[in-house]
Amino acid sequence: MFVKGRGEHWLNGRKVLEFDVGTPLFADLLAKSKYRTIAHFADRRKGHIVLQDHTDAVWFRNIKIRVVNSEGKTPSDGRLEVK
Protein backbone atom coordinates (compact mmCIF):
# COMPACT_ATOMS: atom_id res chain seq x y z
CA MET A 1 0.00 0.00 0.00
CA PHE A 2 1.23 3.52 -0.75
CA VAL A 3 0.06 6.62 1.05
CA LYS A 4 1.83 9.91 0.29
CA GLY A 5 5.21 8.37 -0.57
CA ARG A 6 5.22 5.78 2.21
CA GLY A 7 5.02 2.15 1.17
CA GLU A 8 3.71 -0.60 3.41
CA HIS A 9 3.65 -4.36 2.92
CA TRP A 10 0.98 -6.31 4.79
CA LEU A 11 0.80 -10.08 5.19
CA ASN A 12 -2.11 -11.84 6.87
CA GLY A 13 -3.30 -8.61 8.47
CA ARG A 14 0.10 -7.64 9.89
CA LYS A 15 2.39 -4.88 8.63
CA VAL A 16 5.74 -6.53 7.90
CA LEU A 17 7.58 -3.70 6.16
CA GLU A 18 7.39 0.05 5.61
CA PHE A 19 9.58 2.37 3.56
CA ASP A 20 9.69 5.91 2.19
CA VAL A 21 9.91 6.21 -1.58
CA GLY A 22 11.94 9.14 -2.94
CA THR A 23 14.51 9.20 -0.15
CA PRO A 24 18.27 8.84 -0.72
CA LEU A 25 18.20 5.53 1.19
CA PHE A 26 15.46 4.12 -1.04
CA ALA A 27 17.28 5.29 -4.19
CA ASP A 28 20.50 3.64 -3.00
CA LEU A 29 18.77 0.34 -2.18
CA LEU A 30 16.92 0.33 -5.51
CA ALA A 31 20.18 1.01 -7.38
CA LYS A 32 21.67 -2.12 -5.79
CA SER A 33 18.61 -4.31 -6.40
CA LYS A 34 17.69 -6.67 -9.23
CA TYR A 35 15.06 -4.09 -10.28
CA ARG A 36 17.61 -1.38 -11.09
CA THR A 37 17.38 -2.01 -14.86
CA ILE A 38 13.58 -1.63 -15.00
CA ALA A 39 12.82 1.95 -16.06
CA HIS A 40 10.44 3.79 -13.70
CA PHE A 41 10.22 0.74 -11.41
CA ALA A 42 9.38 2.70 -8.25
CA ASP A 43 7.80 5.74 -9.89
CA ARG A 44 4.26 4.51 -10.49
CA ARG A 45 1.40 4.18 -8.01
CA LYS A 46 -1.15 2.75 -10.45
CA GLY A 47 -0.77 -0.15 -12.83
CA HIS A 48 0.46 -3.70 -12.64
CA ILE A 49 1.00 -5.54 -9.38
CA VAL A 50 4.30 -7.38 -8.95
CA LEU A 51 4.10 -10.90 -7.51
CA GLN A 52 7.61 -12.12 -6.75
CA ASP A 53 8.84 -15.69 -6.98
CA HIS A 54 12.59 -15.20 -6.34
CA THR A 55 13.30 -18.03 -8.87
CA ASP A 56 11.58 -20.70 -6.73
CA ALA A 57 8.32 -22.49 -7.43
CA VAL A 58 5.48 -20.41 -6.03
CA TRP A 59 1.69 -20.49 -5.83
CA PHE A 60 -0.65 -17.63 -5.02
CA ARG A 61 -4.23 -17.98 -3.86
CA ASN A 62 -6.93 -15.87 -2.29
CA ILE A 63 -5.27 -12.59 -3.27
CA LYS A 64 -7.42 -9.62 -2.29
CA ILE A 65 -6.92 -6.11 -3.59
CA ARG A 66 -8.68 -3.18 -1.96
CA VAL A 67 -8.95 0.42 -3.07
CA VAL A 68 -7.79 2.94 -0.48
CA ASN A 69 -8.05 6.72 -0.51
CA SER A 70 -5.21 9.19 0.07
CA GLU A 71 -5.50 8.71 3.85
CA GLY A 72 -5.13 4.94 3.51
CA LYS A 73 -8.79 4.26 4.30
CA THR A 74 -10.89 1.68 2.45
CA PRO A 75 -14.19 2.81 0.86
CA SER A 76 -17.25 1.44 2.66
CA ASP A 77 -17.69 -1.52 0.31
CA GLY A 78 -13.93 -2.10 -0.26
CA ARG A 79 -14.52 -3.16 -3.86
CA LEU A 80 -12.23 -2.46 -6.76
CA GLU A 81 -14.01 -0.70 -9.60
CA VAL A 82 -13.06 -2.27 -12.92
CA LYS A 83 -13.55 -0.14 -16.05
C-alpha positions as CSV (number, residue, x, y, z in Angstrom):
1,M,0.0,0.0,0.0
2,F,1.2,3.5,-0.8
3,V,0.1,6.6,1.1
4,K,1.8,9.9,0.3
5,G,5.2,8.4,-0.6
6,R,5.2,5.8,2.2
7,G,5.0,2.1,1.2
8,E,3.7,-0.6,3.4
9,H,3.6,-4.4,2.9
10,W,1.0,-6.3,4.8
11,L,0.8,-10.1,5.2
12,N,-2.1,-11.8,6.9
13,G,-3.3,-8.6,8.5
14,R,0.1,-7.6,9.9
15,K,2.4,-4.9,8.6
16,V,5.7,-6.5,7.9
17,L,7.6,-3.7,6.2
18,E,7.4,0.0,5.6
19,F,9.6,2.4,3.6
20,D,9.7,5.9,2.2
21,V,9.9,6.2,-1.6
22,G,11.9,9.1,-2.9
23,T,14.5,9.2,-0.2
24,P,18.3,8.8,-0.7
25,L,18.2,5.5,1.2
26,F,15.5,4.1,-1.0
27,A,17.3,5.3,-4.2
28,D,20.5,3.6,-3.0
29,L,18.8,0.3,-2.2
30,L,16.9,0.3,-5.5
31,A,20.2,1.0,-7.4
32,K,21.7,-2.1,-5.8
33,S,18.6,-4.3,-6.4
34,K,17.7,-6.7,-9.2
35,Y,15.1,-4.1,-10.3
36,R,17.6,-1.4,-11.1
37,T,17.4,-2.0,-14.9
38,I,13.6,-1.6,-15.0
39,A,12.8,1.9,-16.1
40,H,10.4,3.8,-13.7
41,F,10.2,0.7,-11.4
42,A,9.4,2.7,-8.2
43,D,7.8,5.7,-9.9
44,R,4.3,4.5,-10.5
45,R,1.4,4.2,-8.0
46,K,-1.2,2.8,-10.4
47,G,-0.8,-0.1,-12.8
48,H,0.5,-3.7,-12.6
49,I,1.0,-5.5,-9.4
50,V,4.3,-7.4,-9.0
51,L,4.1,-10.9,-7.5
52,Q,7.6,-12.1,-6.8
53,D,8.8,-15.7,-7.0
54,H,12.6,-15.2,-6.3
55,T,13.3,-18.0,-8.9
56,D,11.6,-20.7,-6.7
57,A,8.3,-22.5,-7.4
58,V,5.5,-20.4,-6.0
59,W,1.7,-20.5,-5.8
60,F,-0.6,-17.6,-5.0
61,R,-4.2,-18.0,-3.9
62,N,-6.9,-15.9,-2.3
63,I,-5.3,-12.6,-3.3
64,K,-7.4,-9.6,-2.3
65,I,-6.9,-6.1,-3.6
66,R,-8.7,-3.2,-2.0
67,V,-8.9,0.4,-3.1
68,V,-7.8,2.9,-0.5
69,N,-8.1,6.7,-0.5
70,S,-5.2,9.2,0.1
71,E,-5.5,8.7,3.9
72,G,-5.1,4.9,3.5
73,K,-8.8,4.3,4.3
74,T,-10.9,1.7,2.5
75,P,-14.2,2.8,0.9
76,S,-17.2,1.4,2.7
77,D,-17.7,-1.5,0.3
78,G,-13.9,-2.1,-0.3
79,R,-14.5,-3.2,-3.9
80,L,-12.2,-2.5,-6.8
81,E,-14.0,-0.7,-9.6
82,V,-13.1,-2.3,-12.9
83,K,-13.5,-0.1,-16.1
